[in-house]
């Protein structure tokens, strides 16, 4: 086959074929009757070998060794190709991430683009103080880029920087939840913790929905943090989780306070007191858990809580009885409002 025929059938330009010939990679070894150089079947086969290796990203300088050196083994070179390809993909993904953050910011002027790029660079700094200043710099933005800030808070280990990022997130757009929501199910426990902590500080219907769903989360840390946040918003769906936290001794003081606030906000004091009494009467409940449950009753008002505390003053366990008696005595004392009205 002449060069034009090979170019047409193989889809390789005649210019590239001449380049291969000049490099000694693939040269036509035959001659026509008229003296023209002609590609033999072996030449065409070698040409397709060259094209196949080039499709893997192999440089032309390495092609000859791959084809002609009997001692050449491909494993090392393929490993290098994999590493360089992964590095190139990582650079492209980072560029794509930055472009999407710029797009999310809906810039109308090039100054908006430069501002977002500056924030990206600041949040990526190795210096925690610089990252913190970058987060605080968003005070001038009416709606900081939520997706960018959410990604940063999920990666941030420094507590001061994380606090500044969560402050900025509270003023950001809904893109933050599109990043934080999936992070609740990350295989990384620390990433899950950072996600639920950030969501808990967002005051929006979307944040509340994510936190409510997290009440059934398999991770007790996520479940507990969500319960404290949902309960603080007066949502009764957090109550069973909060009671479980009191029993387990997980942030039990804070859980009891939120439990009382949620009960009062939704006017379900009697139902909560009954649930606590049921846990207290459950056979096998450890003494420590019973004491925490009695202390939680101090946060609950209403007749059911009062009757339960009265009954507990006769409990066979002296510490339980003394704790119940102390709470009843404290409740009987007139408060400041009563003194002023007398």
Buried (B, 14 or more C-beta within 10 A) or exposed (E): BBBEEBBEEBEBEEEBBEBBBEBEBBBBEBEEEEEEBBBEEEBBEBBEBBBEBBEEBBEEEBBBEBBEEEEEEEEEBEEEBEEEEEEEEEEEEEEEBBEBBBEBBEBEEEEBBEBBBEBBEBBBBEEBEBBBBBBEBBEEBEEBBBBBBBBBBBBBEEEEBBBBBBBBBBBBBEBBBBBBBEBBBBEEEEBBBBBBBBBBEBEEEBBBEBBBEBBEBEBBBBBBBBBBBBBBBBBBBBBEBBBBBBBBBBBBEBBBBBBBBBBBBBEBBBBBBBBBBEBBEEEEEEEEBBBBBBBBBBBBBBEBBBEBBEBBBEBEEEEBBBBBBBBBEEEEEEEEEEEEEE
